[in-house]
Amino acid sequence: MKDPDVLYPDQVRSMTEDELQDKLLLLKKEQFNFRFQKASGQLEATAKIAKNRRNIARIKTILQQKRNESSQN
């Protein structure tokens, strides 16, 4: 069963660069909010921070791969 909080590579690769940029911005805002929730003691699901960070890394990696592909063509 797939975790709904995780962006899997096949999902990310099917997105366009604009969609990836939008998703990246959304995840960074979410990460910012998680930091404040953690600092104030309101964050209950601390595993979400790690999932969010990995999703950001996944998107950045695939964005870079797409950019490298387009520059080689």
C-alpha positions as CSV (number, residue, x, y, z in Angstrom):
1,M,0.0,0.0,0.0
2,K,1.5,3.4,-1.1
3,D,1.9,6.2,1.4
4,P,-0.1,9.2,0.3
5,D,2.5,11.6,1.8
6,V,5.3,10.3,-0.4
7,L,5.8,11.4,-4.0
8,Y,7.0,8.3,-5.8
9,P,9.5,8.8,-8.7
10,D,7.1,7.6,-11.4
11,Q,4.6,10.3,-10.2
12,V,7.2,13.0,-10.2
13,R,8.6,12.0,-13.6
14,S,5.1,12.3,-15.2
15,M,4.8,16.0,-14.1
16,T,5.9,18.9,-16.3
17,E,8.7,21.2,-15.2
18,D,6.1,23.9,-14.3
19,E,4.1,21.4,-12.2
20,L,7.3,20.4,-10.5
21,Q,8.3,24.0,-9.7
22,D,4.8,24.6,-8.2
23,K,4.9,21.4,-6.1
24,L,8.4,22.3,-4.9
25,L,7.2,25.8,-3.8
26,L,4.3,24.2,-2.0
27,L,6.5,21.7,-0.2
28,K,9.0,24.4,0.8
29,K,6.1,26.4,2.3
30,E,4.9,23.2,4.1
31,Q,8.4,22.6,5.4
32,F,8.6,26.2,6.8
33,N,5.3,25.6,8.6
34,F,6.5,22.3,10.0
35,R,9.5,24.1,11.5
36,F,7.3,26.6,13.3
37,Q,5.0,23.8,14.5
38,K,8.0,21.9,15.8
39,A,9.5,24.9,17.6
40,S,6.1,25.7,19.3
41,G,5.5,22.1,20.2
42,Q,2.4,21.7,18.1
43,L,3.8,19.2,15.6
44,E,2.5,15.7,16.4
45,A,3.6,13.7,13.3
46,T,7.3,14.4,13.3
47,A,7.8,11.8,10.5
48,K,6.2,14.3,8.1
49,I,9.3,16.5,8.3
50,A,11.5,13.7,6.9
51,K,8.9,12.7,4.2
52,N,8.6,16.3,3.2
53,R,12.4,16.8,3.0
54,R,12.7,13.6,0.9
55,N,10.0,14.7,-1.4
56,I,11.8,18.0,-2.0
57,A,15.0,16.2,-2.8
58,R,13.2,13.8,-5.1
59,I,11.6,16.8,-7.0
60,K,14.9,18.6,-7.2
61,T,16.7,15.6,-8.5
62,I,14.2,14.9,-11.3
63,L,14.0,18.5,-12.2
64,Q,17.8,18.5,-12.7
65,Q,17.5,15.3,-14.8
66,K,14.9,16.9,-17.0
67,R,17.0,20.0,-17.5
68,N,20.0,18.0,-18.4
69,E,18.0,16.0,-20.9
70,S,16.6,19.2,-22.5
71,S,20.1,20.8,-22.7
72,Q,21.6,17.7,-24.4
73,N,19.0,17.7,-27.2
